[in-house]
Amino acid sequence: MKLTIKSKLLLSFGGLLFLSFGLALWGYLSIHRILELNEVKTSFSNFNVMLLEFRRLEKDFIMREPVSEEFNKSGRSKYIDEHHSLSKKFEHEFNLLQQNDYVQAFHIESYLTDLHEYLLGYSDQFLLMTQSYKYRGYGEWGLIGEMKAIQDKIENSSYPFDKSLYFKTNKFEAEFALNWNETSYNSFLNAVEVFKRSVQSTQTDSESESDRLQLLEWIGQYRKIFESIAETENIIGFSPKDGLKGEMRSLAHKVENTVHDIEMVIYRKTQESVGISIALFIVVFFTQLAIGMAIASIFSNKLSKNILSIKDCLVQLSQGVYPDKLNVKSTDETGESLKALNNHIDRIKTAASFAERIGNGELNIQYEEQYANDVLAQALLAMHQKLLTTADAEKIRNWSTKGLATFGEILRKYQDNLEEMSQQLISNLINYLDANQGKLFIINQESQEKPYLELLATYAWGKSKYMQQHIEKGEGLAGQAWLEKATIFLTEIPEDFVEISSGLGKGKPKCILIVPLMINEEVFGIIELASFTQLEKAKIEFVEKLSEIIASTLYSIKINIHTKSLLEQSQQQTEELRAAEEEMRQNQEELQATQEEMFRQKSELENEIEVLKEQIYSSKKRE
């Protein structure tokens, strides 16, 4: 049996203490009354605990169930069940308090009635809020399900309409769902009205008139359901201070204030009992003081020895030296102190070893769980976490640098073959990002008046998508990214977007990333990626950096092609000039030969003339 120092003293001087039994009995009765008062106070404090449980259930429900398929489909929720159980527990505690004599003695029945009313009101508001969330719905249930069904009808309407106006309504609808403010609400209503007027103003024949009227009816239903969703959200409360949330918050504050008022009443009554008890304990104290002084001398030597051992150990610790563990022989308070000091030595040694191993680069080590709750351990664990975070950031930088170098090598290797370079880029990029599908478009400017995006390479895309090889500016998501010269990242995938095929089957991607290949505000192409998994921010930034490098390469290729064209023209002109010079040289040689032949014939003619003259002269002379 473990005996403390106090127990030993009581056993040694039981006879003396028996003399003060009468005083102790009186003190006991006083303390018992104080404890009963504290029990009543604790019972009321339990209402605060229940309130915290109610508030926790409220927050857990708001965080999880509005987007839960099970709740929106069946209306069942474990948080509602827990709420009912807690309400029953509250009723039980309330009934017990009503039967307590102190409640009537302290005249706090009205406080108790108010408390009951506030908590019941809170419970009613909570259940009303759950019904409102069920009415609003999620996915394919409730108002949101109805709105998505109407959206499908509009998107699949056979009547032609301006898709951009319809997508703008979707955009403002999404903004309202994120911001819940009047600006987004009005923007949506204005966008729907513009979309509706656009459909009304289009020219149509009699055969398409019924389709147009049907589309207008769906647009009206779309707006009406959106307004119902907004009204339901307003009832629930856009912020914790509004709607049902605000009412529950107000009732919770009233419960807290009422419990505080009750506790103050009980506190004043308790103080009165404490005053009486203090007088009793003063008498008991001085009675036992004399006894304690006598007993203290008996145990002083033993205590002094243990205290000196503790002091020597603390001195060594203060000097940075690990002392030997102390020898624990007793099970009283001093023995527990020695054990605690031994435990402290173990904690310091563990912390020092942990810090040394971290300094040696062992970042994957774990701190001993039994020593992980003190201040030094928490500081070391915080430092450990920061080092891990820094290592993760360095890993991301290395991953990005390695990737940029790899793709830079691909650009250098295949820069003379644009199609091969494009295919290598998109296939390697999909694998490097762990994505699933990808396209690479290059802007074709053969027609300066109307350039277009030309599909140059794809990866893991269905054959049906190869049909659309050309995309104009502003057409679809890729054309929109070209027009806006900005990255588009979507996590809410359009219904008409292609499904991803894999070894596990087919399914909609979780996200779409479209990045323009742009440098100096000039777009040279578009990269379009789709993935089953959400792309992290680091991967998106990597693609944006890579897009600038690809755009720079495409710009260089464009300059090289233009330079090559000019060089070929120059070479062709030089060859033509050389041929002309050769022809002129040949003509000159032929002219020179002709002149020489003429001079020769002239000389021969002159000689013949001279011979003829001599013959004539000789003939005349003979005559």
C-alpha positions in Angstrom: 0.0 0.0 0.0 1.4 3.4 -1.0 1.6 5.8 1.9 2.3 9.5 1.5 4.0 11.6 4.1 0.7 13.0 5.2 -0.7 9.5 5.6 2.2 8.5 7.8 1.8 11.6 10.0 -2.0 10.9 10.4 -1.3 7.3 11.4 1.4 8.4 13.9 -0.8 11.0 15.6 -4.3 9.5 15.2 -4.9 9.9 18.8 -4.3 13.6 18.8 -6.5 14.1 15.8 -9.3 12.2 17.4 -9.5 15.0 19.9 -10.5 17.4 17.1 -13.1 15.1 15.7 -16.0 17.2 16.8 -14.6 20.3 15.0 -13.8 18.2 12.0 -17.4 16.9 11.9 -18.8 20.4 11.9 -16.3 21.3 9.1 -17.4 18.2 7.2 -21.1 19.2 7.3 -20.1 22.7 6.1 -18.0 21.2 3.3 -20.8 18.8 2.4 -23.2 21.7 1.9 -20.6 23.5 -0.2 -20.1 20.4 -2.3 -23.9 20.1 -2.8 -24.0 23.7 -3.9 -21.1 23.0 -6.3 -23.0 20.0 -7.6 -25.9 22.2 -8.4 -23.6 24.7 -10.0 -22.0 21.9 -12.0 -25.4 20.7 -13.2 -26.1 24.2 -14.6 -22.6 24.3 -16.1 -23.4 21.1 -17.9 -25.9 23.1 -19.9 -23.0 25.1 -21.2 -21.3 21.8 -22.1 -24.5 20.7 -23.8 -24.7 24.0 -25.6 -21.2 23.4 -26.9 -22.2 20.0 -28.1 -25.2 21.5 -29.8 -23.0 24.1 -31.5 -20.5 21.4 -32.5 -23.3 19.3 -34.1 -24.6 22.5 -35.9 -21.1 23.2 -37.3 -20.5 19.6 -38.3 -23.8 19.4 -40.0 -23.3 22.6 -41.9 -19.8 21.5 -42.9 -20.7 18.0 -44.2 -24.3 17.2 -44.7 -25.5 19.9 -47.2 -23.2 18.3 -49.7 -23.9 14.7 -48.5 -25.6 12.4 -51.0 -27.2 10.3 -48.2 -28.7 13.4 -46.4 -30.0 15.0 -49.6 -31.5 11.7 -50.8 -33.1 10.4 -47.6 -33.0 13.3 -45.1 -31.2 11.1 -42.6 -28.2 12.4 -40.7 -26.2 11.2 -37.8 -25.9 14.8 -36.6 -29.7 15.1 -36.4 -29.9 11.8 -34.5 -27.2 13.0 -32.1 -29.1 16.3 -31.7 -32.2 14.4 -30.7 -30.2 12.3 -28.2 -28.7 15.4 -26.7 -32.1 17.1 -26.5 -33.4 14.0 -24.5 -30.4 14.3 -22.2 -31.1 18.0 -21.7 -34.7 17.2 -20.8 -33.5 14.6 -18.3 -31.1 17.1 -16.6 -33.8 19.8 -16.6 -36.2 17.5 -14.8 -33.6 16.5 -12.2 -32.8 20.2 -11.5 -36.5 21.0 -11.1 -36.7 18.5 -8.3 -33.6 19.9 -6.5 -34.4 21.7 -3.2 -31.6 24.3 -3.8 -33.3 25.5 -7.0 -36.3 26.5 -4.9 -34.3 27.7 -2.0 -32.2 30.1 -4.2 -35.3 31.3 -6.1 -33.9 30.5 -9.6 -36.9 28.8 -11.0 -37.4 31.6 -13.5 -33.8 31.3 -14.7 -34.3 27.6 -15.2 -37.5 28.2 -17.1 -35.8 30.7 -19.4 -32.9 28.3 -19.9 -35.3 25.6 -20.9 -37.1 27.9 -23.3 -33.9 29.1 -25.0 -32.5 25.6 -25.5 -35.7 24.2 -26.9 -35.9 27.2 -29.2 -32.3 26.5 -30.3 -33.3 22.9 -31.0 -36.3 23.9 -33.1 -34.2 26.4 -35.1 -31.6 23.7 -35.8 -34.2 21.2 -37.1 -35.7 24.0 -39.2 -32.3 24.7 -40.6 -31.8 21.0 -41.5 -35.1 21.0 -43.3 -34.1 24.2 -45.2 -30.8 22.6 -46.3 -32.8 19.4 -47.4 -35.2 21.7 -49.4 -32.3 23.5 -51.0 -30.7 20.2 -52.0 -27.4 19.3 -53.6 -26.3 17.4 -56.7 -29.4 16.0 -58.3 -31.7 16.5 -55.3 -33.8 19.4 -54.1 -33.8 22.8 -55.7 -30.2 22.5 -56.9 -31.1 19.2 -58.6 -34.1 20.8 -60.3 -31.9 23.7 -61.5 -29.3 21.3 -62.9 -32.1 19.4 -64.7 -33.3 22.7 -66.3 -29.7 23.6 -67.2 -29.5 20.2 -69.1 -32.7 21.0 -70.9 -31.4 24.4 -71.9 -28.0 23.1 -73.0 -29.7 20.3 -75.1 -32.3 22.6 -76.6 -32.6 22.1 -80.4 -33.2 25.9 -80.7 -30.0 27.7 -81.6 -28.9 30.4 -79.0 -25.9 32.3 -77.9 -23.8 29.9 -75.8 -21.6 32.7 -74.4 -24.7 34.4 -72.8 -25.8 31.2 -71.3 -22.3 30.4 -69.9 -22.2 33.9 -68.4 -25.4 33.1 -66.4 -23.5 29.9 -65.2 -20.5 32.0 -64.2 -22.6 34.4 -62.1 -24.5 31.5 -60.6 -21.1 30.0 -59.5 -20.0 33.4 -58.1 -23.2 33.7 -56.1 -22.6 30.2 -54.7 -19.1 31.3 -53.6 -19.8 34.9 -52.4 -23.5 34.9 -51.4 -23.8 38.7 -51.9 -26.3 41.0 -53.6 -23.9 41.9 -56.4 -23.6 38.3 -57.6 -27.3 37.8 -57.2 -28.2 40.9 -59.4 -25.5 40.0 -61.9 -27.1 36.6 -62.4 -30.6 38.1 -62.8 -29.3 40.6 -65.3 -27.4 37.9 -67.2 -30.5 35.7 -67.4 -32.6 38.7 -68.6 -30.0 39.5 -71.3 -30.0 35.8 -72.3 -33.8 35.7 -72.4 -34.0 38.9 -74.6 -31.4 37.4 -76.9 -33.6 34.4 -77.5 -36.7 36.6 -77.9 -35.1 38.8 -80.5 -33.8 36.1 -82.8 -35.5 35.6 -86.2 -37.3 32.2 -86.5 -39.6 30.4 -88.8 -42.9 28.8 -87.8 -41.3 25.3 -87.4 -38.7 26.6 -84.8 -41.2 28.9 -82.9 -42.3 26.1 -80.6 -38.7 25.3 -79.7 -38.0 28.9 -78.9 -41.1 29.1 -76.7 -40.0 26.0 -74.9 -36.5 27.4 -74.4 -38.0 30.7 -73.0 -40.1 28.6 -70.6 -37.0 26.8 -69.4 -35.1 30.1 -68.9 -38.0 31.3 -66.8 -37.9 28.2 -64.7 -34.1 28.5 -64.4 -34.5 32.0 -62.9 -37.4 31.0 -60.6 -35.5 28.1 -59.1 -32.4 30.2 -58.6 -34.4 32.8 -56.8 -35.9 30.0 -54.6 -32.3 28.8 -53.8 -31.3 32.3 -52.9 -34.4 32.8 -50.7 -33.6 29.5 -48.9 -30.0 30.5 -48.3 -31.3 33.8 -47.0 -33.5 31.9 -44.5 -30.6 29.7 -43.5 -28.3 32.7 -43.3 -25.5 33.8 -45.5 -23.3 34.4 -42.4 -23.3 33.2 -38.8 -25.1 36.4 -37.9 -28.0 36.1 -40.4 -31.2 34.0 -40.7 -31.6 30.7 -38.7 -27.8 30.7 -38.0 -28.1 34.1 -36.4 -31.1 33.1 -34.3 -29.4 30.0 -33.1 -26.3 32.1 -32.2 -28.5 34.6 -30.3 -30.2 31.8 -28.4 -26.8 30.3 -27.6 -25.7 33.6 -26.1 -28.8 33.8 -24.0 -28.2 30.4 -22.7 -24.6 31.4 -21.7 -25.8 34.6 -20.0 -28.6 32.7 -18.1 -26.2 30.0 -16.9 -23.8 32.8 -15.8 -26.5 34.5 -13.8 -27.4 31.2 -12.1 -23.8 30.6 -11.3 -23.5 34.0 -9.7 -26.5 33.3 -7.4 -25.0 30.0 -6.4 -21.6 31.6 -6.0 -23.0 34.1 -3.5 -24.6 31.4 -1.5 -21.5 29.3 -1.6 -19.4 32.3 -0.3 -21.7 32.5 2.8 -21.0 28.8 3.5 -17.3 29.3 2.9 -17.2 32.1 5.4 -18.5 29.9 8.1 -16.2 27.0 7.1 -13.1 29.3 7.2 -13.7 30.1 10.8 -13.9 26.4 11.6 -10.8 25.6 9.6 -8.8 28.3 11.4 -9.4 26.6 14.7 -8.5 23.2 13.2 -5.4 24.7 11.6 -3.9 26.1 14.8 -4.8 22.9 16.6 -2.9 20.8 14.2 -0.1 23.3 13.7 1.4 22.4 17.0 1.1 18.7 16.1 2.6 19.3 12.7 5.7 21.1 14.2 6.4 18.2 16.4 6.0 15.7 13.6 8.1 17.8 11.3 11.2 17.4 13.4 10.8 13.6 13.1 10.8 13.6 9.3 13.1 16.5 8.7 16.3 14.5 8.4 14.7 12.2 5.8 13.3 15.1 3.9 16.6 17.0 4.0 18.5 14.1 2.5 16.1 13.8 -0.4 16.0 17.5 -1.0 19.8 17.7 -1.1 19.9 14.9 -3.7 17.3 16.8 -5.8 19.4 20.1 -5.4 22.6 18.4 -6.5 20.8 17.0 -9.5 19.3 20.3 -10.5 22.7 22.1 -10.1 24.3 19.6 -12.6 21.4 20.1 -15.0 21.8 23.9 -14.8 25.5 23.4 -15.7 24.5 21.4 -18.8 25.6 18.0 -17.4 23.5 14.9 -17.5 23.4 13.6 -13.8 23.0 10.0 -12.9 19.5 8.9 -12.1 18.5 9.3 -8.4 17.9 6.3 -6.2 14.2 6.2 -5.3 13.5 4.3 -2.1 10.2 5.8 -0.8 6.7 6.0 -2.3 5.7 9.3 -0.7 5.8 12.8 -2.2 9.6 13.0 -2.1 9.8 9.7 -3.9 7.4 11.0 -6.5 9.6 14.1 -6.8 12.7 12.0 -7.4 10.8 10.0 -10.0 9.7 13.2 -11.7 13.3 14.5 -11.7 14.5 11.2 -13.3 11.7 11.5 -15.9 12.9 15.1 -16.6 16.4 13.9 -17.2 15.1 11.3 -19.6 13.1 14.0 -21.4 16.2 16.2 -21.8 18.3 13.3 -23.1 15.5 12.4 -25.6 15.2 16.1 -26.8 19.0 16.4 -27.2 19.2 13.1 -29.2 16.3 14.2 -31.4 17.9 17.6 -32.1 21.2 15.9 -32.9 19.6 13.5 -35.3 17.8 16.3 -37.0 21.1 18.2 -37.3 22.5 15.1 -39.1 19.7 15.3 -41.7 17.4 12.5 -40.3 14.1 14.3 -41.0 12.0 11.2 -41.0 12.5 10.3 -37.4 9.7 10.2 -34.8 9.8 11.8 -31.4 9.2 9.3 -28.5 5.4 9.7 -27.8 5.7 9.4 -24.0 7.9 12.6 -24.0 6.2 14.5 -26.8 3.9 16.7 -24.6 6.4 19.1 -22.9 7.4 22.6 -24.1 10.9 21.7 -25.3 9.5 18.7 -27.3 6.8 20.9 -28.8 9.5 23.5 -29.9 11.6 20.7 -31.4 8.6 19.2 -33.2 7.7 22.7 -34.6 11.3 23.1 -35.8 11.1 19.6 -37.3 7.9 20.5 -39.1 9.4 23.7 -40.5 12.4 21.7 -41.8 10.0 19.2 -43.4 8.1 22.0 -45.0 11.3 23.5 -46.3 12.4 20.2 -47.7 9.0 19.8 -49.4 9.4 23.2 -51.0 12.9 22.4 -52.1 11.5 19.1 -53.6 8.9 21.1 -55.6 11.6 23.5 -56.8 13.8 20.6 -57.9 10.9 18.9 -59.6 10.1 22.1 -61.5 13.7 22.8 -62.5 14.2 19.2 -63.7 11.0 19.4 -65.7 11.8 22.7 -67.3 15.3 21.3 -68.3 13.7 18.1 -69.7 11.2 20.0 -71.8 13.9 22.4 -72.9 15.9 19.5 -74.2 12.8 18.3 -76.1 12.4 21.8 -77.6 16.0 21.9 -78.7 16.0 18.3 -80.1 12.8 18.6 -82.2 12.8 22.3 -83.1 13.2 21.4 -86.8 10.1 19.2 -86.8 7.1 21.1 -85.4 4.7 18.2 -85.4 7.1 15.8 -83.7 8.1 18.4 -81.2 4.4 19.1 -80.4 3.6 15.3 -79.9 6.7 14.9 -77.7 5.7 17.9 -75.6 2.1 16.9 -74.9 2.8 13.2 -74.2 5.7 14.0 -71.9 3.8 16.7 -70.2 0.8 14.4 -69.4 3.1 11.8 -67.9 5.2 14.4 -66.0 2.0 15.9 -64.4 0.3 12.5 -63.8 -2.7 13.9 -65.9 -4.8 11.9 -68.3 -5.5 13.8 -71.5 -4.0 16.7 -73.4 -4.1 18.7 -76.6 -1.6 21.2 -78.1 -2.9 23.8 -80.6 -0.7 26.1 -82.7 -2.0 29.4 -84.2 -2.1 29.1 -88.0 -1.6 32.6 -89.6 -1.6 31.6 -93.2 -4.8 33.7 -93.5 -3.7 37.0 -91.9 -7.3 38.2 -91.8 -8.6 35.3 -89.8 -6.0 33.1 -88.0 -7.2 30.0 -86.2 -6.0 27.4 -83.7 -4.8 24.3 -85.5 -4.8 21.0 -83.5 -1.2 19.7 -83.8 -0.9 17.0 -81.1 -3.1 15.0 -78.7 -2.6 12.5 -76.0 -5.2 9.8 -74.9 -8.1 11.7 -76.5 -11.1 10.0 -78.1 -11.2 9.7 -81.9 -14.4 11.9 -82.0 -12.4 14.8 -80.9 -10.1 14.7 -83.9 -13.0 16.0 -86.0 -12.5 19.5 -84.9 -9.1 20.4 -86.1 -9.6 24.2 -86.3 -10.8 26.5 -83.5 -11.4 30.2 -84.0 -10.7 32.9 -81.4 -13.3 32.9 -78.7 -14.7 29.5 -79.7 -15.0 27.0 -76.8 -12.6 27.0 -73.8 -9.4 27.0 -75.9 -10.7 29.9 -78.0 -11.7 31.8 -74.9 -8.2 31.4 -73.4 -6.7 32.7 -76.6 -9.1 35.6 -76.6 -8.5 36.5 -72.9 -4.8 35.7 -73.0 -5.2 34.1 -69.6 -5.1 30.6 -67.9 -8.4 28.9 -67.4 -8.6 26.3 -64.6 -12.0 24.6 -64.1 -13.0 22.1 -61.4 -16.7 22.3 -62.4 -16.6 20.5 -65.7 -19.1 21.3 -68.5 -21.6 18.6 -69.3 -20.5 18.5 -72.9 -16.8 17.9 -72.1 -15.3 14.6 -73.3 -15.0 11.7 -70.9 -11.6 10.3 -70.0 -11.0 6.7 -70.9 -8.7 4.6 -68.8 -8.1 1.0 -67.7 -10.7 1.6 -65.0 -13.4 2.7 -67.5 -14.7 6.1 -68.5 -15.5 9.2 -66.4 -15.6 13.0 -66.2 -12.3 14.6 -65.4 -11.9 16.3 -62.0 -10.3 19.4 -63.5 -9.4 21.1 -66.8 -6.4 23.3 -67.3 -6.0 25.5 -70.4 -2.9 27.6 -70.7 -2.0 30.0 -73.6 1.5 29.8 -75.1 2.2 33.5 -74.8 5.2 35.8 -74.8 5.2 39.6 -75.0 1.4 39.5 -75.0 1.4 37.4 -78.3 -0.3 34.0 -78.2 1.3 31.3 -80.3 -0.8 28.4 -79.2 -2.8 26.7 -76.5 -2.2 23.7 -74.2 -5.4 21.9 -72.9 -5.1 19.3 -70.1 -7.7 17.1 -68.3 -7.1 15.0 -65.2 -8.9 12.6 -63.0 -7.0 14.1 -60.0 -6.9 17.7 -58.9 -3.9 19.5 -60.2 -1.9 21.2 -57.4 -0.9 24.9 -57.6 2.7 24.0 -58.2 1.8 21.9 -61.3 -0.3 24.8 -62.7 2.5 27.2 -62.1 4.9 24.8 -63.8 2.7 24.6 -66.9 2.5 28.4 -67.0 6.3 28.7 -66.9 6.7 26.0 -69.5 4.2 27.7 -71.7 6.4 30.8 -71.9 9.4 28.6 -72.9 7.4 26.9 -75.6 6.1 30.2 -76.8 9.6 31.6 -77.0 10.7 28.5 -79.0 7.7 28.9 -81.3 8.6 32.5 -81.7 12.2 31.6 -82.6 10.9 28.9 -85.1 8.6 31.6 -86.6 11.6 34.0 -87.0 13.8 31.2 -88.4 11.1 30.2 -91.0 10.8 33.8 -92.0 14.6 34.2 -92.2 14.9 31.0 -94.2 12.3 32.2 -96.6 14.1 35.5 -97.1 17.4 33.6 -97.6 15.8 31.3 -100.2 14.5 34.3 -102.1 17.9 35.9 -101.9 19.6 32.8 -103.2 17.1 32.4 -106.0 17.6 36.0 -107.1 21.4 35.5 -107.0 21.1 32.4 -109.2 18.9 34.3 -111.7 21.4 37.2 -111.8 24.3 34.7 -112.3 22.4 33.1 -115.2 21.7 36.5 -116.7 25.4 37.4 -116.5 26.4 34.1 -118.1 24.0 34.7 -121.0 25.3 38.2 -121.4 28.9 36.8 -121.5 28.0 34.3 -124.1 26.2 37.0 -126.2 29.3 39.2 -125.9 31.6 36.3 -127.1 29.3 35.6 -130.0 29.3 39.3 -130.9 33.0 39.4 -130.7 33.3 36.3 -133.0 30.9 37.9 -135.5 33.0 41.1 -135.5 36.2 39.2 -136.1 34.5 37.3 -139.0 33.4 40.6 -140.5 36.9 42.1 -140.2 38.3 38.9 -141.9 35.7 39.0 -144.7 36.3 42.8 -145.1 40.1 42.2 -145.3 39.6 39.4 -147.9 37.3 41.6 -149.9 39.8 44.5 -149.9 42.5 42.1 -151.0 40.3 40.9 -153.9 39.6 44.5 -154.8 43.3 45.3 -154.9 44.0 42.3 -157.0 41.2 43.3 -159.4 42.5 46.8 -159.6 46.0 45.6 -160.4 44.5 43.4 -163.1 42.5 46.2 -164.6 45.6 48.5 -164.4 47.8 45.9 -166.1 45.1 45.4 -168.8 45.0 49.1 -169.5 48.7 49.3 -169.5 48.9 46.6 -172.2 46.4 48.3 -174.3 
